Amino acid sequence: MKAHPTLLTRGSPLARRQTDLVLEALCGFGHDGCCRVVHSCGDRDRMTPLSAFGGFGVFVKALEEALFAGEGDGAVHSLKDVPCDLAPGLELACHLPRGSARDLLVTADGLSLADLPPGARVGSSSLRRRAQLLRARPDLEISSLRGNVETRLRRVDEGDLDAIVLAEAGLQRLGLDRDGARPLPFITAPGQGIVVVEASPLSAWFEAFRSLDDRSTRLQALAERSFLAQVGLGCHLPLASEARWEGDRLVLTAEILSLDGVWTERESLGFPVVDDKGAVGLGRELWTRLASRPQMETLLAACRLPMEAGVRP
């Protein structure tokens, strides 16, 4: 067994900071460690839309390939970027305690979503955020937004965009206090605010990673991602699912939107959850309730058409 584990990470400041959180947690259990940066095609080319590289999971795939090549013992991810189907032979060894799951609207002047001027330019590359923004403000112009957090913030500060939407957890982890950033009343992405370590169960360090797992966060993540897995359309559908604890009850709220935000189906369900099976069952049951609605198949079919034709939204 190696003296110290090597954690694979993307090279952005946020990815490095999240890897530091894992290293700090390992240190608390008496293990030192180091990190190794892996660059994907999506990291090297920040102008081309992510859909051109395969969309959802492009950054995760590069780290998985490095794991299989023996370049590290575990890979650190933002869970919201991780597809439900991991590469065969790999598992999510641990979930760190969840940070904020909220989205923030960031403007130069601290404006709220309602106060943005007509036709304001808002930056986001998320189908979910785009649909939710257009549902609230159909007049907005939604622009693609790539690059690390600091690059995105500069586009607001320099006046290229009127506003951008960012995850609050990322700003907090980077210590970037944006005066006037406004929380958005959106249900957010499955796994938002959660840092995970992906590794092979055969790794000598798998159990050390497992010791970092936060049970409360893991059960939230399982419920949210179980719902996502049941829908089965990944990045092709504006979808949100967010679980919260109310005592021993886990309450899952989810919504599926049309691409333009005009139509939304939303549902909540909660019951006591004590183990992984219960959390997964919560996500499945919530999807069963939404799937039974008459308009749902029409929406899913509309999202499948561009996917089957090889066209990515």
Buried (B, 14 or more C-beta within 10 A) or exposed (E): EEEBBBBBBBEBBBBBBBBBBBBEBBEEEEBEBEBBBBEBBBBEEEEEBBBEBEBBBBBBBBBBBBBEEEBBBBBBBBBBBBBBEBBEEBBBBBBBBBBBBBBBBBBBEEBEBEEBEEEBBBBBBBBBBBBBBBBBBEEBEBBEBBBBBEEBBEBBEEEEBBBBBBBBBBBBBBEBEBEEBBEBEBBBBBBBBBBBBBBBEEBEBBEBBBBBBBEEBBBBBBBBBBBBBBBEBBBBBBBBBBBBEEEEEBBBBBBBBBBEBEBBBEBBBBEEBEEBEBBBBBBBBBBEEBBEEEEBEEBBEEBBEEBEEEEBB
